[in-house]
């Protein structure tokens, strides 16, 4: 249903929202959305730093491995079915 909105539809929606809520309310709402995104990114960065710090403190040698299944495993499963 929402696949074919297009640019004219988006502009119409923007105008309706602007008329309903007014310029001041929309600008304050967008400011709050921006603050939320910023705090979310900050939280993610802090979490990553905490994980790295705890891994260094524990002297864990974390190795990155590829865990995606190989194509031949998928084909063998299909053959069994």
C-alpha positions in Angstrom: 0.0 0.0 0.0 2.8 2.4 0.9 5.0 1.3 -2.0 3.7 3.9 -4.4 3.5 7.1 -2.4 6.0 9.0 -4.5 7.2 12.6 -4.1 3.8 14.3 -4.6 2.3 12.1 -1.8 5.1 12.9 0.6 4.8 16.6 -0.1 1.0 16.4 0.6 1.7 14.6 3.9 4.3 17.2 4.9 1.8 20.0 4.2 -1.0 18.4 6.2 1.4 17.8 9.1 2.6 21.3 8.9 -1.0 22.7 8.9 -2.1 20.4 11.8 0.9 20.9 14.2 2.4 24.2 13.1 6.0 25.1 12.5 7.1 25.5 16.2 5.8 22.2 17.3 7.4 20.3 14.4 10.8 22.0 14.9 10.7 21.1 18.6 9.7 17.5 17.8 12.5 17.1 15.3 15.0 18.5 17.9 13.9 15.9 20.4 14.3 13.2 17.7 17.8 14.4 17.0 18.6 14.3 20.7 17.3 10.8 21.0 19.4 9.6 18.0 22.5 11.3 19.5 22.0 9.6 22.9 21.4 6.3 21.2 24.6 6.5 19.3 26.5 7.6 22.5 25.1 4.6 24.3 26.2 2.2 21.6 29.7 3.7 21.6 29.9 3.5 25.4 28.7 -0.2 25.3 31.4 -1.0 22.7 34.1 0.7 24.7 32.9 -1.3 27.8 33.1 -4.6 26.0 36.6 -3.8 24.6 37.8 -2.8 28.1 36.4 -5.9 29.8 38.0 -8.1 27.1 41.4 -6.4 27.6 41.1 -6.7 31.4 40.3 -10.4 31.2 43.2 -11.0 28.7 40.8 -12.7 26.4 42.2 -13.2 22.9 39.0 -12.8 20.9 39.3 -14.0 17.4 36.8 -13.1 14.7 35.6 -16.1 12.8 33.3 -16.5 9.9 30.4 -18.5 11.0 28.2 -18.3 7.9 27.3 -21.7 6.6 29.0 -22.9 3.5 27.0 -23.5 0.3 27.8 -27.2 0.2 26.2 -27.7 3.6 23.0 -26.2 2.3 23.0 -28.4 -0.8 23.6 -31.5 1.4 20.6 -30.6 3.5 18.4 -30.2 0.4 19.5 -33.6 -0.9 18.4 -35.3 2.4 15.0 -33.8 2.3 
